[in-house]
Every structure is written in structure tokens, then in C-alpha cells.
Amino acid sequence: MDDDFEALLAAGAAADVSGWDFGWLDGRATEERPPWGYARQLAGRLARASASLDLQTGGGEVLAEAARFPPTAVATESWPPNVARATELLHPRGVVVVADADEPPLPFADQAFDLVTSRHPATIWWDEIARVLRPEGTYFAQHVGPASAFALIEIFLGPQPGARRTRDPGDEAAAATAAGLEIVDLRTARLRIEIHDVAAVVYLLRKVIWWVPGFTVERHRDRLRALHDRIQADGPFVAHSTRHLIEARRR
């Protein structure tokens, strides 16, 4: 049993966590998909746009699913390994990848884009989104919602009652409106996550670094051990994520 635990820790610690592809989790964890098909809708909007900006693109994997891009297509990313991966993936498709710190101001002129997009942005600067959009331009994104994966996060951090309120879709819609955007569509979903072994936990906490800041296997070994024993006794660990699809137009 101890050998299994150590092997799982080693596997999760050795896995490549660059980019934003979660294929390594196949067979180890599953997450229900939102019903609206973000990547498909994004591809359709890109095909109709004249100038697009994808914020916090990760490794560019979702953006690269589009069949066509507008004449001007730009993506931003802050984490150097992801910048390199997105550049490799998107430059051959004609998309310029800009290394950006994800802090205002965005390095673009006013009214530069008719479409701004993002999938799971860590930070959302509504004033900057409004500034770089042309009048009647659209922001189209899928955001992580409130208390997403908190059943897992709170095992490591303890109860987080204040943090559970952040990323509320109603609050975000109000902030977008205050920045000069008109909400066109807002949909929410609560999605089931199943984690089948502790290697998946290590991988996730190394990749999604804001879930448990400062996570390391050695620092959190006791919690990992308790979670491993729980999975062995009871089966997959179940948590839930939340997502919302938001579409807003610059007035």
C-alpha cells in the first residue's frame, strides 16, 4: 500500500504541467463538460471577426481548435512555458502570441478589436476589455465560477468561506456593466468532478497553482496520504466545478 502511494506521488510530481491540455488525467480523473460547447461557439465567432484578442490563452490549445482566424488575431499569456507552447501552436496559424503580465494596461490601442475572448481567465480587467473593444464589439468567454473544486481545495487549506463568494457571475455581470458593456448572455453550470487517484491530485495542484498556493508534495504529504486512503476505501473523490458563459457587447 505504501509503495502504491509513493508511486502515485512520484507519477503526479513528474508529469509535465506546461500548457493547458489535461490529457494526462485520462483514466485518472474526469470532469463533466458545460452544455454550451464553448470551443465550437468560439470557432464560429472567430470565423466572422475582423480582429480578435484571446486573453490568457494558456498553451493555445483551445484557440487552436478553430478552423479559421480573422486577418488580425492576437493571444496573450503570462507564464513563460505556456507562451512558448502557444507560440509553437498558434504562430503557424497566423496568430501572434504576446507575453503579457495579465495586469492592466493591455498592450493594445483603444478600439483595436471587434472580438475579445477568454477561457478560464485568472484575472478579469473589465475596463481594459471595454477599452480595446470597438463599439458594438463583443467579449465572449467561459469563466470559472464560485467555489469551483472547493471540496478538494479545502482539504488542503481548510474552510474558505470568504473565497467561496468570489467569481460570482452576478457580480461579474455588474462589473462588466459598470465598465460600459451590455450583457447579452449569461449561463451557468455545476459540473461533477471524479478523481480516481492521488497522482491526479498532485498533477492538478501543480498545474492549477492558484488552487493551493505554495503546494508541494512534501509540505502536504499528510493531506495527500489521507486523501489516498479515502479514495482506496470509498472510491473516487467527488467534487464539483462551476462555470459560466458570458457574452457582453461594448455600448
C-alpha positions in Angstrom: 0.0 0.0 0.0 2.8 2.4 0.9 4.6 1.5 -2.4 1.4 2.4 -4.3 1.1 5.7 -2.5 4.7 6.7 -3.2 4.5 5.6 -6.8 1.4 7.7 -7.3 3.0 10.7 -5.7 6.1 10.3 -8.0 3.9 10.0 -11.1 2.0 13.2 -10.3 5.2 15.1 -9.4 7.0 14.0 -12.6 4.2 14.8 -15.1 4.6 17.7 -17.5 2.2 20.5 -16.4 3.1 23.1 -19.1 0.3 24.1 -21.5 -3.4 23.9 -20.8 -4.0 20.3 -22.0 -5.3 18.0 -19.3 -4.9 14.8 -21.3 -2.5 13.3 -18.7 -5.5 12.9 -16.5 -7.2 10.4 -18.8 -8.1 7.4 -16.7 -7.2 9.2 -13.5 -9.9 12.0 -13.3 -12.9 13.2 -15.2 -14.8 16.5 -15.3 -18.3 17.0 -16.8 -18.3 19.4 -19.7 -20.6 22.5 -19.8 -23.6 22.1 -22.1 -23.0 25.1 -24.3 -19.8 24.0 -26.3 -17.5 26.9 -25.8 -14.8 25.9 -28.3 -17.4 25.3 -31.0 -19.0 28.7 -30.4 -15.6 30.4 -30.2 -14.6 29.0 -33.6 -17.8 30.3 -35.2 -17.2 33.8 -33.8 -13.5 33.8 -34.9 -14.6 33.0 -38.4 -16.8 36.1 -38.6 -14.4 38.6 -36.8 -12.0 41.0 -38.4 -9.7 41.5 -35.4 -9.6 39.2 -32.3 -7.8 39.0 -29.0 -7.7 35.9 -26.8 -6.7 36.8 -23.2 -4.7 34.4 -21.0 -4.7 31.7 -23.8 -2.7 29.2 -21.8 -0.9 26.9 -24.2 -3.2 28.0 -27.0 -4.9 24.6 -27.2 -8.5 25.8 -27.1 -7.9 28.6 -29.5 -6.1 26.3 -31.9 -9.3 24.2 -32.3 -10.7 27.0 -34.6 -10.7 26.3 -38.3 -10.3 29.9 -39.3 -8.9 33.1 -37.8 -9.6 36.7 -38.6 -7.0 38.8 -40.6 -5.7 40.2 -37.2 -5.5 37.5 -34.5 -3.7 38.0 -31.2 -3.4 36.0 -28.0 -1.8 36.9 -24.7 -0.2 34.7 -22.0 1.9 35.4 -18.9 3.5 32.1 -17.9 6.7 31.5 -20.0 6.3 27.8 -20.6 2.8 28.5 -21.9 4.0 31.4 -24.0 6.5 29.1 -25.7 3.8 26.4 -26.3 1.2 28.8 -27.6 3.7 30.4 -29.9 4.6 27.0 -31.3 1.0 26.0 -31.8 -0.5 29.4 -33.0 2.2 31.2 -34.9 1.9 28.8 -37.9 -1.8 29.6 -37.9 -1.2 33.3 -38.2 -2.0 34.2 -34.6 0.5 36.5 -32.8 1.3 35.5 -29.2 2.1 38.4 -26.9 3.8 37.8 -23.5 1.8 39.9 -21.1 1.7 40.1 -17.3 -2.1 39.8 -17.1 -2.2 43.2 -15.4 -3.6 46.5 -16.8 -3.0 48.1 -19.2 -3.3 45.7 -22.0 -0.5 46.4 -24.6 -3.0 47.3 -27.3 -4.6 50.5 -28.7 -8.1 51.7 -27.9 -10.8 50.0 -30.0 -8.3 47.6 -31.6 -10.6 44.5 -31.7 -14.1 43.6 -32.5 -13.9 40.3 -30.6 -12.2 39.6 -27.2 -12.3 36.1 -25.8 -11.0 34.1 -22.9 -11.4 30.7 -21.4 -10.9 30.4 -17.7 -9.1 33.7 -17.1 -7.4 34.0 -13.7 -8.0 37.8 -13.7 -10.6 39.9 -15.5 -9.9 43.6 -16.1 -13.3 44.8 -17.4 -12.2 48.4 -18.0 -9.3 47.2 -20.2 -11.6 44.8 -22.1 -14.0 47.6 -22.8 -11.2 49.9 -23.8 -9.7 47.6 -26.5 -13.2 46.7 -27.9 -14.7 48.6 -30.8 -18.2 50.0 -30.4 -20.6 47.0 -30.7 -17.6 44.7 -30.3 -18.1 41.5 -28.3 -16.5 39.9 -25.2 -17.2 36.1 -25.3 -15.8 33.9 -22.6 -16.1 30.9 -20.3 -15.3 31.8 -16.7 -14.6 29.6 -13.7 -17.5 30.2 -11.2 -17.7 30.5 -7.5 -16.4 27.7 -5.1 -15.1 25.7 -8.0 -13.4 22.4 -6.8 -13.6 23.7 -3.2 -14.3 20.2 -1.9 -10.7 19.4 -2.9 -9.2 22.8 -2.1 -10.5 23.0 1.4 -8.9 19.6 2.2 -5.6 21.4 1.9 -6.5 25.0 3.0 -9.3 24.4 5.5 -12.7 26.2 5.2 -12.7 29.2 2.9 -16.0 31.0 3.5 -14.9 34.3 2.1 -13.3 32.9 -1.1 -16.5 31.0 -1.9 -18.1 34.2 -2.8 -15.6 35.3 -5.4 -16.2 34.8 -9.1 -19.9 35.1 -8.7 -21.5 35.5 -12.2 -23.9 38.2 -11.0 -21.0 40.2 -9.6 -19.0 39.8 -12.8 -22.0 40.9 -14.9 -22.4 44.0 -12.7 -18.7 44.8 -13.1 -18.9 44.4 -16.9 -21.9 46.7 -17.0 -20.1 49.3 -14.9 -17.2 49.3 -17.4 -19.5 50.1 -20.3 -20.5 46.7 -21.5 -24.0 45.3 -22.1 -24.7 41.7 -21.0 -26.1 39.8 -24.0 -26.0 36.3 -22.5 -25.1 34.7 -19.1 -25.4 31.0 -18.4 -24.2 28.9 -15.5 -23.4 25.2 -14.9 -22.4 23.0 -12.0 -20.3 20.1 -13.1 -19.2 16.8 -11.5 -15.5 16.0 -11.0 -14.3 12.5 -10.1 -10.7 11.9 -9.0 -9.6 8.3 -9.1 -6.1 8.5 -7.6 -3.8 10.8 -5.7 -1.5 11.2 -8.7 -4.2 13.2 -10.3 -4.4 15.4 -7.2 -0.7 16.2 -7.3 -0.9 16.9 -11.0 -3.9 19.3 -10.6 -2.4 21.2 -7.7 0.9 21.6 -9.6 -0.9 22.8 -12.7 -3.7 25.0 -11.3 -1.3 26.7 -8.9 -3.9 29.2 -7.5 -6.0 26.4 -6.0 -3.5 25.7 -3.2 -0.8 28.4 -3.3 2.6 27.0 -2.3 1.6 23.4 -2.8 4.4 20.8 -2.7 4.2 17.0 -2.2 6.5 17.2 0.9 4.6 20.0 2.5 1.2 18.5 2.0 2.1 14.8 2.3 -0.2 14.2 5.3 -3.2 15.6 3.5 -2.3 13.6 0.4 -2.0 10.4 2.4 -5.4 11.0 4.0 -6.9 11.6 0.6 -5.2 8.5 -0.8 -6.6 6.3 2.0 -10.1 7.8 1.4 -10.0 7.0 -2.3 -8.8 3.5 -1.6 -11.6 2.9 0.9 -14.5 4.8 -0.7 -13.8 5.0 -4.4 -13.3 8.2 -6.5 -13.2 11.5 -4.7 -16.1 13.7 -5.9 -16.0 17.5 -6.2 -17.9 20.0 -8.3 -16.7 22.8 -10.6 -18.8 25.7 -11.7 -18.6 27.6 -15.0 -20.4 30.5 -16.6 -20.6 31.5 -20.2 -20.7 35.3 -20.6 -21.3 37.4 -23.7 -21.1 41.2 -23.4 -21.2 43.9 -26.1 -19.5 47.3 -25.9 -22.1 50.0 -25.9 
